Amino acid sequence: MSHFFASRFSRIIARLLIIAVYFSKPIHSEEVMPPSRSEVPLKNKWNVEALYQEPAHWNQELLSIRGKDESPRWPELKMFKGKLGDPKAMNEFLERYLSLDRKLAKLATYAHLRVDEDLGNDEFKTNYGLISAINHDFRMETSWLEPEILALSDKEIRRLMSEPMLKPYQFHFERILRARPHTLSADKEELLALSGKALDASYKAFAALSNADMVFKPAVDSQGNEYPLSNGSYGSLIQSPDRNLRKTAVLHLHQGFGAHINTLCELLQGQTQNHLFGAKSRNFSDCVTAALFGNQINPNVVYQLIATVKKNRHLMEEYLSLRKQVLGVDELHVYDLSSPLVPEADVKISYADACKTVIDSVAPLGKTYQSALAKGLLEDRWVDPFENMKKRSGAYSSGCYDSMPYILMNFHDTVTDTMTLAHEAGHSMHSYLSRKNQSYLYSHYPIFVAEVASTFNEQLLMDELMRNAKTKREKAYLINDMIDRIRGTIFRQTMFAEFELKIHQMAEQGQPLTPSALNKMYAELMREYYGPELVVDKEVEWEWSRIPHFYYDFYVYQYATGVSAAMALHAQVTKSEGARDKYLKFLSSGGSKYPLDLLKEAGVDMTTSAPIEAAMQRFEFLLEELKKNLE
């Protein structure tokens, strides 16, 4: 758990790791390779120059605020140490601290956007490394802040909170006070901050191994044609109507990870021990409690999610039985789960048409919301839409308080890509409204609610596409797509959450994580969540070794809760103008309240099982609709 006045840079990076939906197109041997970055027309690039017109301007700002080369870098901050009991000193310190933090976040945003548009550019990689190191120093040099506040007496803290000049910081003071039992002395906080780089080694090693060093055997279709296989191309290959192509993509990818299974097991064990170290050093009873504490979320939310989804496993079994029947296969394997039951075939949509469809779909949120999104997509160049050589794969929404909410994606004229655009536009409009209506301090919304706006916009796009569908075949394709999204974000992510919970419990009990133990546990969970219709191949038992989310410290459950909340809110907003206004207020609230309170005010109570049950009912309804349209 980092301190509550944490650097926004760490949150930017966490956001990139988390808010990403990976859909990409495999490069066939006969296809033209994508252009270099310099060959991409300006109109098809995001407007990163709005942050800094030239890289030289970025360097100038970095030099102006990077501080000294020796410690302390920023003596103007350290001079306040021991003086924060005085309201005027506290106010001046926070103004200086947040001003510097804000500038560092802008520098970090530019650096990571530049790296992601061209991963082969050494200058951009060097700049990214520079700002990463400076931000680490910033976090370490300000690690004394919370311990100093908590060292004050209750009377002194109440006096601070009653000061009019400090009223804007009241919620953050409350959060710090709540963390009193889990905040260490200043010297120990500094030591924990200093250990950050070392404790990140497991994840960085996993990322380097899985994204850069691993080489996979190509996938092969039924005609013997080979297709390059990578983490980026995998998502598209497993959607192919060619079963042999899907099969070899799944088996060969997992065989690639299986060849490093001992190393990957040790990396995951290292990250789990990292989480356990953080929990124990801060006096938490267990890892899940520590991970959820900052957002004031009771672990029962996770346990309740797991229990509710398991209770509805029969719906997944019914869907897989239908899938097996429609595909006409004797056995249903993991490589049969992502192929559309109604192939997309010749359904193509240009990027321009995708933008128009997404903009049209958000009409239920009112003209102001719709106009802001249209301006961002069509005029202000929020999006970097097309693939180029060495561009990062996948999709995300990112930015900072002083930037537009940028969107990276790799659009290939499919309905799936259009859905990805809607998803990331939902994130971006959430960021846009939060920054517009909140101060810098409260502009960053909690990760727990991050997936609500994105999946809400997916629901709106689905409504629009269903309205325009002309045949039962088109409707069946769209319904099947939505069912598979629920399968992937509620059933699958809940299974991930239980796996994550189990490996942390093993660590807490002193049990070592071994490949055989993890393989067995993962296979059992696959059978438990998917039922007897699914054949779990030996290679699939290794799937745990390739999931990056297991390094994020109890994030995955939030996909399921976020989607469930979004579906509940969608049902309300599309029927009531009052519900729409509450939802827009939620989007504008940033991090000004705890996430459960934000959602409750919007109209959803995630402390109960009702939203998860409603999502299961929605899944059941879509399943019946799919059967009708497949007839």
PyMOL commands that set and color helices and strands:
alter all, ss='L'
color gray80, all
select helices_A, chain A and resi 8-18+37-39+42-44+48-50+55-65+75-78+87-117+122-141+145-151+154-162+164-178+180-182+186-194+196-199+201-213+231-237+243-258+261-281+287-293+300-311+313-327+334-336+351-361+363-365+367-378+415-437+440-442+447-468+472-508+515-530+538-546+548-551+557-573+577-587+595-602+610-630
alter helices_A, ss='H'
color red, helices_A
select strands_A, chain A and resi 219-220+226-227+332-333+383-384+396-398+406-408+534-535
alter strands_A, ss='S'
color yellow, strands_A
deselect
rebuild
show_as cartoon
